[in-house]
Amino acid sequence: MAKGIMYIDGQRVPFDGEKNVLAVIRKAGINMPTFCYYSELSTFGACRMCVVEDERGKIDASCSMEPRDGMKIRTNTEKLLKHRRMILELILASHCRDCTTCEKSGKCHLQKLALQFGVRKVRFADTRPVYEKDHSSPAIVRDPNKCILCGDCVRTCEEMQGMGILNFAYRGSELQVMPAFDQKLADTNCISCGQCAAACPTGAITIRDEIGKAWKSLYDPNTRVVFQIAPAVRVAVGEEFGMEPGTNALNNLVAALKMMGADEVYDTNFGADLTVLEESAEFLERLKKGGPFPMFTSCCPAWIKYLEKENPAYLKNVSSCKSPMEMFGAVLKDQYRKKDAEDGRRTYHIAIMPCTAKKMEAGREEFRHDGQPDVDLVLTTQEIITMIKESGIRFTELEGESPDLPFGMGTGAATIFGTTGGVAEAVARRVMQDKSKNTLQALQFSGLRGSDVIREVSLPVGDHVIRIAVVHGLVNAKKLLRDIEQGLAYYDLIEVMTCKTGCVGGAGQPIGLTLRKQQRAAGLYATDRAAMIKSSELNPVAMQLLEGPLNGRAHELLHVHYDATGDSSLH
């Protein structure tokens, strides 16, 4: 890796391994403007906002320049300022400018840079046609009129997920980003992961906004509104209110929901404990029968959708367990049926999730009973943040409240579901015969935790030594499948998370790069360390439910079978 000294605006700046001049500039404390540069993707070099000028007056994009020892550049000259303002004005000239009502207003990168560089008027007419919005996806909305052709969504879909749903079409002034043949997203193999929306710097791709449905239910006196809160949400929701990433703000969120009109607020951790108990039992049964292996975890709906669409041969390997959200939803609606009949109210179940694909999952036909969905509405972390702000609640000043009982009780094992490796570790805690403190500590350092995109661990379970793999990022999961098919790898249990870093990095979370996501994961592990109960089988409410009201009905309510047609049916 190259190392040496650069001179940036006269400032002496050492570099050692930075992949481009832009990284060295930011290291020097200068925030260079960019549109098409996303540090976790390949370099595209299209927007030219990050251009710099060398001592000879030559202009070049710093994102595609390699740092060299002795290089001298300037980042702020008369020529560069004129250049950047012109780029912004040209982009705005072909951009839908309904900024006050745009989903990204206040968070739009184009809006931010136009203000920063003082672009107050646009001299050029907008000659582009008005394109139809695509509302077909249950997770995201695509508005081509706000696309600035930065290509972030294209590279995210291809490089992070390996799906290639979006790409450039046509040339010159007619250039657009779209699915092949300008299909609707619902007609493609899109898995609803939403990472394209997380990368988009404008309002061209946004999360489907369903806040109106939530407010309508909260204002209805004949509706009992019950919330569940996913593990990853608690360590990200506070970021928008000035809390450090990774701060556990669960009790603040519960208090805010109660102020907003929620009748009861529960913890998805309870559903995660049920998932551990059912999934570990299924895994031990497969060990007895000799397969089929590997057994894939089933918590990530985008992963399930990918297998249905592109690799259905592996559906037989997927655990029959529902995700924690859907397990909890089925139990909640089942337990509240009698209560609804007694008081004449309708229970409306809202799940707060870090994941846009959960919106898709909630709408699937197999997660309905008596014609009604088990989860009526999914709100992302971003949406609930917006609702809190709309309410005028001072989030950080709230006196925290704990989730309601009985379904507010969860274990440390359930909490770590929100990060990559957490599901596998929770199952390992359950199936390993030695439950001592030393064993739990050993699991922490076994290799299940970490940031490597593919991790492998061997653990003793009874007379067996089981091989576990943890993979995050769908493009990496595809690589793992290829290794299995070619006989290069064998595993008994595989945890797959479509989003890098797991649910803490879901597209419904406040936008952040890997470091911030890792801070959120650290917050979940800190919560696990502080938990009184570490393993799911020690959750007394979950065990009582399985041994009591759900005895003989657990398979009906908590399990599902996915088939190769993309549909599912209950066992």
C-alpha positions in Angstrom: 0.0 0.0 0.0 1.3 3.4 -0.9 2.5 5.8 1.7 4.0 9.2 1.8 3.3 12.9 2.2 0.7 15.0 0.3 0.3 18.7 0.4 -3.4 19.7 0.5 -4.2 23.4 0.4 -0.7 23.9 1.7 -1.2 21.5 4.6 1.3 18.7 5.0 -0.8 15.4 5.2 0.7 11.9 5.6 -1.1 9.0 3.9 -0.7 5.3 4.4 -2.9 2.9 2.5 -5.8 5.3 1.7 -7.3 4.1 -1.6 -7.7 7.5 -3.2 -6.9 11.2 -2.8 -10.4 11.9 -1.6 -9.8 9.8 1.5 -6.6 11.7 2.2 -8.5 15.0 1.8 -11.1 13.9 4.3 -8.3 12.7 6.6 -7.0 16.3 6.5 -10.4 17.5 7.9 -11.8 18.8 4.6 -15.3 17.5 3.8 -15.2 17.2 0.0 -18.7 17.2 -1.7 -19.7 14.0 -3.6 -22.7 12.4 -5.1 -21.5 9.2 -6.8 -18.8 8.3 -4.2 -19.9 5.8 -1.6 -16.9 4.6 0.3 -18.2 1.0 0.6 -18.7 0.7 -3.2 -16.5 0.7 -6.2 -15.4 4.1 -7.5 -17.6 5.5 -10.3 -16.2 9.0 -10.8 -19.3 10.4 -12.7 -20.5 13.4 -10.7 -17.2 15.3 -10.7 -18.1 17.2 -7.5 -14.9 16.0 -5.8 -12.6 17.5 -8.3 -9.3 19.1 -7.2 -6.7 21.3 -8.9 -3.0 20.5 -9.1 -0.2 23.0 -9.2 -0.3 23.1 -13.0 -4.0 24.0 -13.0 -5.2 20.6 -14.1 -8.5 19.5 -12.7 -9.3 15.8 -11.9 -11.7 13.8 -9.7 -10.1 13.1 -6.3 -12.1 9.8 -5.9 -10.3 8.2 -8.8 -6.8 9.6 -8.1 -4.2 7.5 -6.3 -2.3 9.5 -3.7 1.4 10.0 -4.6 4.3 11.1 -2.4 4.9 14.8 -2.9 1.6 15.5 -4.6 0.3 19.0 -4.2 -3.4 19.9 -4.8 -5.9 22.5 -3.9 -9.5 21.7 -3.0 -11.0 25.2 -3.1 -10.1 27.6 -5.9 -12.2 30.0 -8.0 -12.2 27.6 -10.9 -13.4 24.7 -8.7 -16.1 26.7 -7.0 -17.5 27.8 -10.4 -17.2 24.2 -11.6 -19.2 22.8 -8.6 -21.9 25.4 -8.8 -22.4 24.7 -12.5 -22.7 21.0 -11.8 -25.3 21.6 -9.1 -27.3 24.0 -11.3 -27.3 21.5 -14.2 -28.5 18.7 -12.0 -31.2 20.9 -10.5 -32.3 21.9 -14.0 -33.3 18.3 -14.7 -34.5 17.4 -11.2 -38.0 17.5 -9.8 -37.9 20.4 -7.3 -41.0 19.7 -5.1 -38.5 19.8 -2.2 -40.9 20.9 0.6 -43.0 17.8 0.1 -40.2 15.4 -0.8 -39.7 12.3 1.4 -36.0 13.3 1.6 -36.5 17.0 2.4 -34.0 18.0 5.0 -31.9 14.9 4.4 -31.4 15.2 0.6 -27.7 15.5 -0.3 -28.5 17.5 -3.4 -30.5 20.0 -1.3 -27.7 20.1 1.2 -25.0 20.9 -1.4 -27.2 23.4 -3.2 -27.5 25.3 0.1 -23.8 24.9 0.9 -22.6 26.3 -2.4 -25.2 29.1 -2.6 -27.1 27.9 -5.7 -30.2 30.2 -5.4 -31.5 30.1 -9.0 -31.5 27.8 -11.9 -31.0 29.4 -15.3 -31.7 26.4 -17.5 -35.1 25.0 -18.4 -36.0 21.4 -17.5 -36.5 19.6 -20.8 -36.7 16.1 -19.4 -40.1 14.3 -19.7 -42.0 13.5 -16.5 -41.7 9.9 -15.6 -44.2 7.7 -13.8 -43.5 6.8 -10.2 -43.2 3.2 -9.3 -45.3 2.3 -6.2 -45.5 -1.4 -7.0 -43.0 -2.6 -4.3 -44.3 -3.2 -0.8 -41.0 -1.8 0.6 -39.7 1.1 -1.5 -40.9 3.8 -3.9 -39.0 4.8 -7.0 -39.3 8.3 -8.5 -37.2 8.6 -11.7 -37.9 12.4 -11.8 -35.5 12.8 -8.8 -32.7 10.6 -10.0 -29.3 12.4 -10.5 -27.7 9.4 -12.3 -25.1 8.9 -9.5 -25.3 5.1 -9.9 -25.2 4.5 -6.1 -28.3 2.3 -6.3 -27.0 0.4 -9.3 -23.7 -0.5 -7.6 -25.3 -1.2 -4.2 -27.7 -3.7 -5.8 -24.9 -5.4 -7.8 -21.9 -5.2 -5.4 -23.6 -5.7 -2.0 -26.4 -8.0 -3.0 -25.4 -9.4 -6.4 -28.9 -8.9 -7.7 -28.5 -6.4 -10.5 -32.1 -5.3 -10.5 -31.3 -1.7 -11.4 -29.0 -0.5 -14.2 -28.4 2.4 -16.6 -30.5 2.5 -19.8 -30.2 4.6 -23.0 -27.5 7.2 -23.6 -26.7 10.9 -23.5 -29.6 13.2 -22.4 -31.9 10.2 -22.4 -29.9 8.2 -19.8 -32.0 6.7 -17.0 -31.6 4.3 -14.1 -34.3 1.6 -14.2 -35.0 -2.2 -14.0 -34.5 -4.1 -17.2 -37.1 -3.1 -19.9 -38.4 -0.5 -17.5 -40.3 -3.1 -15.5 -42.1 -2.3 -12.3 -40.0 -3.4 -9.2 -42.8 -5.8 -8.3 -42.3 -7.6 -11.6 -38.6 -8.1 -11.1 -36.7 -10.4 -8.7 -36.2 -7.5 -6.2 -36.0 -8.9 -2.7 -37.1 -5.7 -1.0 -33.9 -5.3 1.0 -34.1 -1.5 0.5 -30.3 -1.0 0.4 -30.7 1.0 -2.8 -32.9 3.5 -0.8 -30.2 3.7 1.9 -27.6 4.6 -0.7 -29.7 7.0 -2.8 -28.6 10.7 -2.0 -31.9 12.2 -3.2 -35.6 11.2 -3.1 -35.3 9.0 -6.2 -35.7 5.8 -4.1 -37.3 6.0 -0.7 -38.9 3.7 1.9 -42.6 3.3 1.4 -44.2 5.7 3.9 -47.1 4.1 5.9 -47.1 6.6 8.8 -50.7 7.7 7.9 -52.0 4.2 8.6 -50.3 4.2 12.0 -51.8 7.6 13.1 -55.2 6.5 11.9 -55.1 3.4 14.1 -53.8 5.4 17.1 -56.7 7.9 16.8 -59.4 5.3 16.5 -61.1 4.7 20.0 -62.3 1.3 18.8 -58.9 0.0 18.0 -56.4 -1.4 20.5 -53.0 -0.6 19.1 -50.2 -3.0 20.1 -46.6 -2.5 19.2 -43.6 -4.8 19.1 -40.0 -3.4 18.9 -37.2 -5.3 17.2 -33.8 -5.6 18.8 -31.8 -3.5 16.3 -34.3 -0.6 16.6 -33.3 0.2 20.2 -29.7 0.9 19.4 -30.3 3.2 16.4 -33.5 5.2 17.1 -31.7 7.5 19.5 -29.2 8.7 16.9 -31.7 11.1 15.4 -32.1 12.7 18.8 -28.4 13.2 19.6 -27.7 9.9 21.4 -24.5 8.1 20.6 -24.9 5.1 18.1 -25.4 1.9 20.1 -27.2 3.6 23.0 -30.1 1.4 24.2 -33.1 3.7 23.9 -35.7 1.0 24.3 -37.3 2.5 27.4 -37.4 6.0 25.9 -39.1 4.5 22.8 -41.7 2.7 24.9 -42.5 5.9 26.8 -42.8 7.8 23.5 -45.2 5.3 22.0 -47.3 5.4 25.1 -47.5 9.2 24.8 -48.5 8.8 21.2 -51.5 6.6 22.1 -50.2 3.1 22.1 -52.2 0.8 24.3 -49.5 -1.8 24.8 -45.9 -2.1 23.8 -44.0 -5.4 23.7 -40.5 -6.5 22.8 -39.7 -8.6 19.7 -37.1 -10.3 21.9 -39.9 -12.4 23.2 -40.6 -13.6 19.6 -36.8 -14.2 19.1 -36.8 -16.4 22.2 -39.6 -18.5 20.7 -37.7 -18.7 17.5 -34.6 -19.9 19.3 -36.6 -22.6 21.1 -38.3 -23.8 18.0 -35.3 -23.5 15.7 -33.0 -25.3 18.0 -35.5 -28.1 18.5 -35.8 -28.4 14.7 -32.0 -28.5 14.3 -31.5 -31.2 17.0 -34.2 -33.2 15.2 -32.3 -32.9 11.9 -29.2 -34.1 13.7 -31.0 -37.2 14.7 -32.4 -37.8 11.3 -29.3 -36.9 9.4 -30.5 -33.9 7.6 -31.3 -32.2 5.3 -28.2 -30.1 5.8 -27.2 -27.3 5.9 -30.2 -25.9 7.8 -30.6 -22.2 7.0 -32.0 -19.7 9.4 -35.3 -18.1 8.4 -35.3 -14.7 10.1 -34.4 -12.6 7.1 -37.3 -12.2 4.6 -35.1 -10.9 1.8 -33.0 -14.1 2.0 -36.2 -16.2 1.8 -37.4 -14.1 -1.2 -34.1 -14.6 -3.0 -34.3 -18.4 -2.6 -37.9 -18.4 -3.8 -37.0 -16.3 -6.9 -33.6 -17.6 -7.9 -32.5 -20.7 -5.9 -35.6 -22.7 -4.9 -33.6 -25.9 -4.6 -32.5 -24.7 -1.2 -35.9 -24.0 0.2 -36.0 -27.5 1.7 -33.0 -26.5 3.8 -34.6 -23.4 5.3 -35.9 -23.8 8.8 -39.6 -24.1 9.1 -39.7 -21.5 11.9 -41.3 -18.1 11.2 -39.3 -15.0 11.9 -39.5 -13.5 15.4 -41.8 -10.8 14.1 -44.2 -13.2 12.6 -44.0 -15.7 15.5 -44.9 -12.9 17.9 -47.6 -11.7 15.6 -49.3 -15.1 15.4 -49.1 -15.5 19.2 -50.4 -12.0 19.9 -53.4 -12.2 17.6 -54.2 -15.7 18.9 -54.0 -14.6 22.6 -56.0 -11.4 22.0 -58.9 -13.0 20.0 -60.9 -13.6 23.2 -60.1 -10.1 24.6 -61.3 -8.5 21.4 -64.6 -10.4 21.6 -65.1 -9.3 25.2 -64.5 -5.6 24.9 -65.6 -5.1 21.3 -62.3 -3.6 20.1 -60.1 -4.6 17.3 -56.4 -5.3 18.0 -54.2 -3.6 15.5 -50.6 -4.9 15.6 -47.7 -2.6 14.5 -44.1 -3.9 14.3 -41.2 -1.4 14.4 -38.4 -2.9 12.4 -35.0 -2.0 11.0 -35.8 -3.7 7.8 -37.8 -2.7 4.7 -38.2 -6.3 3.6 -40.4 -6.8 6.8 -43.1 -4.7 5.0 -43.1 -7.4 2.3 -43.0 -10.2 4.8 -46.0 -8.9 6.7 -48.1 -8.9 3.5 -47.5 -12.5 2.6 -50.5 -14.7 2.5 -49.2 -17.4 4.8 -48.9 -14.9 7.7 -52.6 -14.5 7.9 -55.2 -16.2 10.1 -59.0 -16.0 9.5 -58.3 -13.6 6.7 -56.4 -11.1 8.9 -52.7 -10.4 8.9 -50.8 -11.3 12.1 -48.8 -8.1 11.7 -51.1 -5.3 10.4 -48.4 -2.8 9.7 -44.6 -2.5 9.7 -42.9 0.8 10.4 -39.2 1.2 10.0 -37.0 2.9 12.5 -36.9 6.0 10.3 -40.7 6.2 10.2 -41.1 5.9 13.9 -38.5 8.7 14.3 -40.6 10.9 12.0 -43.7 10.2 14.1 -41.9 11.1 17.3 -40.8 14.4 15.8 -44.3 15.1 14.5 -45.6 14.6 18.1 -43.1 17.2 19.4 -41.8 14.7 21.9 -38.4 15.5 23.5 -37.1 12.0 23.2 -34.0 12.2 25.3 -35.9 13.9 28.2 -38.5 11.2 28.6 -38.6 9.1 31.7 -38.2 5.6 30.4 -40.8 2.9 30.6 -40.2 -0.9 30.3 -42.1 -2.9 27.7 -45.4 -4.4 29.0 -45.7 -7.9 30.4 -46.1 -10.7 29.7 -44.6 -10.3 26.2 -42.1 -7.7 27.2 -39.7 -10.3 28.7 -36.7 -11.3 26.5 -33.3 -12.7 27.1 -29.8 -11.6 26.1 -29.8 -14.3 23.4 -32.8 -12.7 21.8 -31.2 -9.2 21.9 -28.2 -10.2 19.8 -30.5 -11.3 17.0 -30.1 -7.8 15.7 -26.5 -8.3 14.5 -24.8 -10.7 12.2 -23.9 -13.9 14.1 -26.5 -13.3 16.8 -29.0 -15.9 15.7 -26.4 -18.6 15.3 -24.9 -17.8 18.8 -28.4 -17.8 20.4 -29.1 -21.3 18.9 -25.6 -22.5 20.0 -26.4 -21.4 23.6 -29.5 -23.5 23.5 -28.2 -26.7 21.9 -24.8 -26.9 23.7 -25.1 -29.2 26.7 -22.7 -27.2 28.9 -24.6 -24.1 30.0 -21.9 -22.7 32.3 -20.7 -19.1 32.3 -17.4 -20.3 30.9 -19.2 -21.8 27.9 -21.0 -18.5 27.2 -17.8 -16.6 27.4 -16.1 -19.1 25.1 -18.9 -18.6 22.5 -18.2 -14.9 22.4 -14.6 -15.6 21.1 -15.5 -18.7 19.0 -15.7 -16.7 15.8 -19.4 -16.3 15.6 -19.0 -12.6 16.3 -17.1 -10.3 14.1 -17.2 -8.3 10.9 -15.8 -10.9 8.4 -18.4 -11.4 5.7 -18.1 -15.2 6.0 -17.2 -16.8 9.3 -16.9 -20.5 10.2 -17.1 -22.2 13.6 -17.0 -25.8 14.8 -18.8 -26.6 18.1 -19.4 -29.8 20.1 -23.1 -30.7 20.5 -23.6 -34.1 22.2 -21.8 -36.7 20.2 -21.5 -34.4 17.2 -19.2 -31.7 16.2 -21.3 -29.2 14.2 -20.0 -26.8 11.6 -21.7 -23.4 11.7 -21.3 -20.6 9.1 -22.3 -17.0 9.4 -22.6 -14.8 6.3 -23.9 -11.3 5.8 -24.4 -9.5 2.5 -26.3 -11.5 -0.1 -23.5 -11.4 -2.6 -21.4 -13.3 0.0 -24.2 -15.8 0.7 -24.2 -16.6 -3.1 -20.5 -17.3 -2.9 -21.0 -19.6 0.1 -23.7 -21.5 -1.9 -21.3 -21.9 -4.8 -18.6 -23.3 -2.4 -21.1 -25.8 -1.0 -22.3 -26.9 -4.5 -18.7 -27.4 -5.6 -17.9 -29.5 -2.5 -15.5 -27.0 -1.1 -17.4 -26.5 2.1 -19.8 -28.3 4.4 -22.0 -26.9 7.2 -24.7 -28.1 9.5 -26.2 -24.7 10.2 -25.9 -21.4 8.3 -27.1 -18.0 9.4 -27.8 -15.7 6.5 -28.4 -11.9 6.8 -29.0 -10.1 3.5 -27.8 -6.7 4.9 -24.2 -6.3 5.8 -23.7 -6.2 9.6 -27.1 -7.8 10.0 -30.3 -6.0 11.1 -28.4 -3.1 12.7 -27.5 -2.2 9.1 -31.1 -2.6 7.7 -32.3 -0.1 5.2 -35.0 1.1 7.6 -32.4 2.4 10.1 -30.9 5.9 10.1 -28.3 6.0 7.4 -24.8 5.2 8.4 -21.7 3.5 7.2 -20.1 0.3 8.6 -18.5 1.9 11.7 -21.8 3.3 12.9 -23.4 -0.1 12.3 -20.7 -1.8 14.3 -21.3 0.6 17.1 -25.0 -0.4 17.1 -23.9 -4.1 17.3 -21.7 -3.3 20.2 -24.7 -1.7 21.9 -26.6 -5.0 21.5 -23.8 -7.0 22.9 -23.6 -4.6 25.9 -27.3 -5.1 26.5 -26.7 -8.9 26.3 -24.0 -8.7 29.0 -26.3 -6.7 31.3 -29.2 -9.1 30.8 -30.3 -11.2 33.8 -31.2 -14.1 31.5 -28.8 -15.2 28.8 -30.4 -18.2 27.2 -33.8 -18.5 25.6 -34.9 -21.7 27.4 -34.7 -19.7 30.6 -37.4 -17.2 29.5 -40.2 -18.3 31.9 -43.0 -16.7 29.9 -41.9 -18.3 26.6 -41.6 -21.7 28.2 -45.0 -21.4 30.0 -46.6 -20.4 26.7 -45.2 -23.4 24.8 -46.1 -25.8 27.6 -49.5 -24.3 28.2 -51.7 -22.4 25.7 -49.5 -23.4 22.7 -49.1 -27.0 23.7 -50.0 -29.0 20.6 -50.5 -25.8 18.6 -47.0 -24.5 18.3 -46.4 -26.0 14.9 -49.6 -24.5 13.6 -48.8 -21.0 14.8 -45.0 -20.8 14.7 -43.9 -22.7 11.6 -44.3 -22.3 7.9 -43.1 -24.2 4.8 -41.8 -22.4 1.8 -42.1 -24.1 -1.6 -40.5 -23.6 -5.0 -43.4 -21.6 -6.5 -42.7 -18.6 -4.3 -45.8 -19.3 -2.2 -45.9 -20.8 1.2 -48.3 -23.0 3.2 -48.6 -23.9 6.8 -47.4 -27.3 7.9 
